Amino acid sequence: MINKSDILVPQPRLGTTLYITTLIIMMTVQWMTLDMYLPALPVLKEEFGASEALLNISLNSDLFACAIGTLIGGTISDKYGRNPIMIIGLLLAGLPLLVAAFAQGVWLLTIMRGVSGLGGGFALTVASAIVRDSFKGRTFQMVTTLTQAAAVIGPLFAPAIGAFTIEFLSWRWIFLFEGGAILITLIPFMISEETWPEEKRKVSNVMQATFQAFGIIRNRKLLAFIGAAMLITVPLWGYIGVCSYVYYDFFGVSNLEYAVLYAIGSLVSFTAPFLYMFLSKITDAKKTAVTAMVMIAAAAVLFGTVGSKAPILFLIAMIPVFLAEGIIRTLGTVEVLNRYHDEAGSASAVFGFAMLIISVPATAIATAGWGSFITGLTVITGGCALAAALLWIYGRKFMD
């Protein structure tokens, strides 16, 4: 329930409920673009004659560019306002996907997905800043929880929608759907109220906005907190990188069993931001963060003891990871934006970039030459739990 006293920037043209819904839909669609492409990889391998390594570059170009866009978009929105950067971001995110739909080779596809990812990063980080500009108190926490849940619900349905599209149409329609959906979400932002008006903007140029972001980074307590949050998310990215190999090659599950196991994990992830919301009612932020770290440690123990026994036990071992990642991501967003209210764009950029960019080394480490991927996840998860705890000793002071 929205508390009217928590609304800082009314939206008379759209209304608060429709505005929040627009933000959630936009973020869901943006996150869907990362995974909807997956079912098309075997088709593109045959059609373009491209190697798996080259197709993986086209897959990861979106995620890497999204991280860069997150860092840039939030920072410059502190200077130019949220709406202009959001509109630019959505145009950059949507139009290249329409071009990608007509690609005749993998390199054009890679470039267009990269440009789209850059624009998507703009949109995602500005959306977080908009939420901080627009709401306070429990309503701010509630809307942040809903937008963070969108980061899970999009990827949950994306592969199924992509597979359905390929089955009945073609892979090109995946990009037409994504691009069209993103451009449709652009319309409400063209008529909405600016949430960061000129009188609130303290930076006079882009260079100053950049230095403002670096000023946030100079806070060592914040860096330690972000470092602990990043480490808590590493096991999830590791799981994403190796789960297909574990389920198919190690356990020998069928396609249907894999789909069910993956969907269950995604549904657990979806509940995590709401679990944060519940914990925030009964305990403080520091204890909630410690809960996430304890969950990661518990996952390491489960991996090492029962994770290799059966596919369902491997999934059960992952449940604390799913929950810990969603809790710390939502908690971190709330805490960072609350403490840097007047620099919400830069703060959102710094935290969002960190939480995305960690995926690159995390997946690389998880797919390294382990004797067993489950053994690798056990070591990675245990090491991250220990390292996060050490950083937390100093980083918890950020919340004082």
BELGI-V599291 format. One record per helix or strand of 3 or more residues. SS is the DSSP state (a for helix, b for strand). FROM is the first residue (numbers start at 1). TO is the last residue. If there is no record, write none. Layout:
{{SS	FROM	TO} {SS	FROM	TO}}
This chain:
{{a	4	6} {a	16	35} {a	38	48} {a	52	80} {a	82	100} {a	106	134} {a	137	168} {a	171	191} {a	198	200} {a	206	217} {a	220	250} {a	255	282} {a	285	305} {a	311	339} {a	341	366} {a	373	399}}
